[in-house]
Every structure is written in C-alpha cells, then in structure tokens.
C-alpha cells in the first residue's frame, strides 16, 4: 500500500467467503427479529386505536396504512436479506 501524506493506509484484505456466509445468516436473523418487533408494535398500536376511543371506523385509516407499511417492510426484508444473490 502506498503511504499518503506520511500515513500508512491499510491494505485491502482478501474476501473471506466463510465470514460473508456468517454475515448473511446474521443479516437474515436480525432482519427477522427487527421485522417481528416492528410488526408487533404497529399492529398493537392499530389494535389499541381501533378498540379505544376512536372505534373501528376511526382506526380504520391507520389500520390500512399499517397494513401497507408492513407489506412494504416484508418485501424489503425479502429483497435485501433472503433473495440476495451474492
């Protein structure tokens, strides 16, 4: 590696395939945990709004938005963690 301005720059290390596999596995597991926590929070919030003061029709718009957001989060998880073709 070429020193730049008197500082040594770190040399690039060869790619370790085993570490990449572990990283993908961790990505899948942590993504699933995060997705589950987000779904529990949003669905619980939707349930709380619908059964509380707002009633079913008052909480219905939030429920529709929550379902769309959860669908997008599931697709993003599938796209980034599971379907990755590295």
Secondary structure, DSSP 8 states (H G I E B T S, - for coil): ---BTTB---------HHHHHHHHHHHHHHHHHHHHHHHHHHHHHHHHHHHTTTHHHHHHHHHHHHHHHHHHHHHHHIIIIIS---
